[in-house]
Every structure is written in C-alpha cells, then in structure tokens.
Amino acid sequence: MRRLEIADVELMRVAILQEIQRSEEARYDHRLHGLLLVCAGRSTYEAAELFGHSPRTVQYWIRRFEESGLAGLEDHERPGRPRALDDKTMKALGRDLRRDPALWATSRICGTANC
C-alpha cells in the first residue's frame, strides 16, 4: 500500500490542534491518545512532539491520570473570573466563528445571510 501524504502538513497540524482546543471532549480524547502513546512505550518527549505540547504537559497528564484515573484527564472548572457570556451567546459565537467569514460579514451588514 502506498503511503498517504497530506498537503501542507504544518497548516493542517495547526488547524487540527485548534479544533481540539474548541471542545472539552476533544481535549479529553487528546490526553487519552497521549497516554496511549506512553503506554505503548513512547517517551513523554516523543508524545509531546507528536501532539505539539511540551514534555512537561504530557507528564502532567500522566500524573493526573495516576492520581485520579480517567476523571483526572477531564476538564474541570477553573478558578478565576466568571465568563461574561451566557451559554446561548457562547453557542451563537461558536457557530459564527465556524462560518465562512464572507457569509458572516454579509449577514452582519444586511441583517440576513441571504443578502
């Protein structure tokens, strides 16, 4: 079987990492995959390089897993200032950010997406 290649690998890598950061579930899965690599014999340095993190971050995932099991890999509430936007507004904002910028600008100017 011939080896598959992705065009513009660095751009795709950045886009995928950004997508992972958008979703709590994706970040959890990301951490699980990192742990699987370490369980398969990869070093934390190798896993970190593959995932675009520092080795310290992967070590942190491992420590959280050893201390709290799978629950330690989940995102939890963080201390600090409460967010200013409610859930409905955050969902609308997320939807707008994933739309084609040209459509978003047109809908803002015309008041509808069918301008």
C-alpha positions in Angstrom: 0.0 0.0 0.0 1.4 3.4 -0.9 2.0 5.9 1.8 -0.6 8.7 2.0 0.5 12.3 2.4 -1.3 15.4 3.5 -0.8 18.6 1.6 0.5 21.5 3.7 1.1 19.4 6.8 2.0 22.2 9.1 -1.1 24.2 8.3 -3.3 21.1 8.8 -1.5 20.3 12.1 -2.3 23.8 13.4 -5.9 23.6 12.2 -6.4 20.2 13.9 -4.8 21.5 17.2 -7.1 24.5 17.1 -10.1 22.2 16.6 -9.0 20.1 19.6 -8.9 23.2 21.8 -12.5 24.1 20.9 -14.1 21.1 22.5 -13.8 19.7 26.0 -14.4 16.2 24.7 -11.7 16.6 22.1 -9.2 17.8 24.7 -10.0 14.7 26.8 -9.6 12.4 23.9 -6.3 14.2 23.0 -5.0 13.4 26.5 -6.1 9.8 26.2 -4.2 9.4 23.0 -1.1 10.9 24.6 -1.3 8.4 27.4 -1.8 5.6 25.0 1.4 6.5 23.3 3.3 6.5 26.6 1.7 3.1 27.5 2.9 1.8 24.1 6.5 2.6 25.0 6.9 6.2 23.6 8.7 8.7 25.9 6.9 11.7 27.1 9.2 13.7 24.8 8.1 11.7 21.8 4.4 12.0 22.7 4.8 15.7 23.4 6.4 16.3 20.0 3.7 14.4 18.2 0.9 16.3 19.9 2.5 19.7 19.8 2.9 20.1 23.6 5.8 20.3 26.0 7.0 17.1 27.6 6.0 18.7 30.9 2.4 18.8 29.8 2.4 15.1 28.9 4.0 14.4 32.3 1.2 16.4 33.9 -1.4 14.3 32.1 0.3 11.1 33.4 0.4 12.4 37.0 -3.3 13.5 36.8 -4.2 10.0 35.5 -2.1 8.2 38.2 -3.7 10.3 40.9 -7.4 10.4 39.7 -7.8 7.8 37.0 -9.7 8.8 33.8 -11.5 11.5 35.8 -8.2 13.3 36.2 -8.0 13.8 32.4 -11.3 15.6 32.2 -11.5 19.4 32.2 -12.8 20.9 35.4 -14.0 24.3 36.5 -11.0 26.7 36.8 -10.7 29.4 39.4 -10.8 33.0 38.2 -13.2 35.5 36.8 -16.6 34.1 35.7 -17.2 34.3 31.9 -19.2 37.3 30.7 -21.2 35.5 28.1 -24.1 33.1 28.8 -24.3 29.6 27.2 -26.7 30.7 24.5 -24.4 33.6 23.4 -21.3 31.3 23.6 -23.0 28.8 21.3 -24.0 31.5 18.8 -20.5 32.9 18.9 -19.0 29.4 18.3 -21.4 28.9 15.3 -20.4 32.3 13.9 -16.7 31.6 14.3 -17.0 28.4 12.3 -18.8 30.0 9.4 -17.2 31.3 6.3 -16.1 34.9 7.2 -17.5 36.3 4.0 -21.0 35.0 4.9 -20.7 36.3 8.5 -19.7 39.8 7.3 -22.6 39.8 4.7 -25.1 38.8 7.3 -24.0 41.5 9.7 -24.2 44.2 7.0 -27.5 43.0 5.5 -29.1 41.6 8.6 -29.6 38.2 7.0 -27.4 35.5 5.4 -29.4 35.7 2.2 -28.3 39.2 1.1 
